[in-house]
Amino acid sequence: MRTRGFTLVELVVVIMLIAIAMAMAATVLSAGLPGQQLRGSARELAAQLRYARAQAMVTGEPTVFQLDTRTREWQGPNRHQGRVPEQIEVIATVASSERPSPQVAAIRFFPEGAATGGRLVLKRNTAAWQIDVDWLTGEVGLSRAESP
């Protein structure tokens, strides 16, 4: 009676096929990471801007969200702070009265919900997301930006 099993060659072929499939999957997944990083950074900034607006409304005191476009570091109310990854370019358009220095942009939120308004654009290669803060309502919107 002959026992059935796998030969060494069959096992090696199967292991090679699995390794090739995993390498292909890793390539596909890593190609999507820059886009996810860009979108995640845009969502984080939008959430922090919404938080700043909510704090102004709750406390009855104006709050400020600041972003240094050179270092990509941001700071919000209650010591909330962070940094946009180096690979992402940040372009800020805010009221001139809210620019303490050429590279620092700020958006001020008022207790009634209004804001000084502005737009932050996060770019990486040809992809971009924009965050708009309406000056009248203080509402924060997030959308894909037009490709440059």
C-alpha positions as CSV (number, residue, x, y, z in Angstrom):
1,M,0.0,0.0,0.0
2,R,1.3,3.4,-1.0
3,T,0.9,6.4,1.2
4,R,-0.3,9.6,-0.3
5,G,1.3,13.0,0.4
6,F,3.0,15.9,-1.1
7,T,6.4,15.9,-2.7
8,L,9.0,18.4,-1.7
9,V,8.8,20.0,-5.2
10,E,5.0,20.5,-4.8
11,L,5.5,22.1,-1.4
12,V,8.1,24.5,-2.8
13,V,5.9,25.5,-5.7
14,V,3.0,26.2,-3.4
15,I,5.1,28.3,-1.1
16,M,6.5,30.3,-4.0
17,L,3.0,31.0,-5.3
18,I,1.9,32.2,-1.9
19,A,5.0,34.4,-1.7
20,I,4.3,35.9,-5.1
21,A,0.7,36.6,-4.2
22,M,1.7,38.3,-1.0
23,A,4.2,40.5,-2.7
24,M,1.6,41.5,-5.3
25,A,-0.9,42.3,-2.5
26,A,1.7,44.3,-0.6
27,T,2.4,46.4,-3.7
28,V,-1.3,47.1,-4.3
29,L,-1.9,48.0,-0.6
30,S,1.1,50.3,-0.3
31,A,0.1,52.2,-3.5
32,G,-3.1,53.3,-1.6
33,L,-1.4,54.4,1.6
34,P,-0.3,57.9,0.4
35,G,-3.9,58.7,-0.6
36,Q,-5.2,57.4,2.7
37,Q,-2.6,59.5,4.6
38,L,-3.7,62.6,2.7
39,R,-7.4,62.0,3.3
40,G,-6.8,61.2,7.0
41,S,-4.8,64.4,7.5
42,A,-7.5,66.4,5.9
43,R,-10.2,64.7,8.0
44,E,-8.1,65.4,11.2
45,L,-7.7,69.1,10.4
46,A,-11.4,69.4,9.6
47,A,-12.3,67.7,12.9
48,Q,-10.0,70.0,14.8
49,L,-11.5,73.0,13.2
50,R,-15.0,71.8,14.1
51,Y,-13.8,71.2,17.7
52,A,-12.4,74.8,17.8
53,R,-15.8,76.1,16.7
54,A,-17.7,74.0,19.2
55,Q,-15.4,75.2,22.0
56,A,-16.1,78.9,21.1
57,M,-19.8,78.2,21.2
58,V,-19.7,76.3,24.5
59,T,-17.3,78.6,26.4
60,G,-18.7,81.9,25.0
61,E,-15.1,82.9,24.2
62,P,-13.4,83.2,20.8
63,T,-11.1,80.3,20.0
64,V,-8.2,80.2,17.5
65,F,-6.9,77.4,15.3
66,Q,-3.4,78.1,14.0
67,L,-1.4,76.3,11.3
68,D,2.2,76.9,10.4
69,T,2.4,76.2,6.7
70,R,6.2,75.8,6.7
71,T,6.5,73.3,9.5
72,R,2.9,71.9,9.0
73,E,2.3,72.1,12.8
74,W,-1.1,73.1,14.0
75,Q,-2.5,74.1,17.4
76,G,-6.1,74.4,18.5
77,P,-7.9,75.1,21.8
78,N,-7.3,73.2,25.0
79,R,-3.8,72.3,23.9
80,H,-4.9,70.2,20.9
81,Q,-1.9,70.1,18.6
82,G,-0.4,68.0,15.9
83,R,1.5,67.9,12.6
84,V,0.6,67.2,9.0
85,P,3.1,64.6,7.5
86,E,6.1,66.0,5.6
87,Q,5.0,64.5,2.3
88,I,1.9,66.7,2.3
89,E,2.0,70.3,1.2
90,V,-0.3,72.8,3.0
91,I,-1.7,75.9,1.4
92,A,-3.7,78.3,3.6
93,T,-5.9,81.2,2.5
94,V,-7.2,83.2,5.5
95,A,-8.1,86.7,6.4
96,S,-5.0,89.0,6.5
97,S,-5.8,90.0,10.0
98,E,-5.4,86.4,11.0
99,R,-1.8,86.0,9.8
100,P,0.5,86.7,12.7
101,S,3.4,85.9,10.4
102,P,3.8,85.1,6.7
103,Q,3.9,81.3,7.3
104,V,1.3,81.1,10.1
105,A,-2.4,81.1,9.2
106,A,-5.1,81.3,11.8
107,I,-8.9,80.9,11.8
108,R,-10.8,82.5,14.7
109,F,-14.2,81.2,15.8
110,F,-16.7,83.4,17.7
111,P,-19.2,82.3,20.4
112,E,-22.2,82.8,18.0
113,G,-20.6,80.2,15.6
114,A,-19.2,82.6,13.0
115,A,-15.6,82.6,12.0
116,T,-13.0,84.7,10.2
117,G,-13.2,82.0,7.5
118,G,-10.6,80.5,5.3
119,R,-9.5,77.6,3.1
120,L,-6.8,75.0,3.8
121,V,-5.6,72.8,0.9
122,L,-3.6,69.7,1.5
123,K,-1.8,68.4,-1.5
124,R,0.3,65.3,-2.3
125,N,1.5,64.8,-5.9
126,T,-1.7,65.3,-8.0
127,A,-4.2,64.6,-5.3
128,A,-5.6,67.4,-3.0
129,W,-8.3,67.9,-0.4
130,Q,-9.7,71.2,0.7
131,I,-11.2,72.4,4.0
132,D,-13.4,75.4,3.8
133,V,-14.5,77.4,6.8
134,D,-17.5,79.7,6.1
135,W,-17.0,83.1,7.6
136,L,-20.7,83.7,8.2
137,T,-21.7,80.4,9.8
138,G,-18.3,79.0,10.8
139,E,-19.3,75.7,9.2
140,V,-16.4,73.5,8.2
141,G,-16.6,71.6,5.0
142,L,-14.3,69.0,3.5
143,S,-14.1,68.0,-0.1
144,R,-11.7,66.9,-2.8
145,A,-9.9,69.7,-4.5
146,E,-9.5,70.2,-8.2
147,S,-6.3,68.6,-9.5
148,P,-3.6,71.2,-10.2
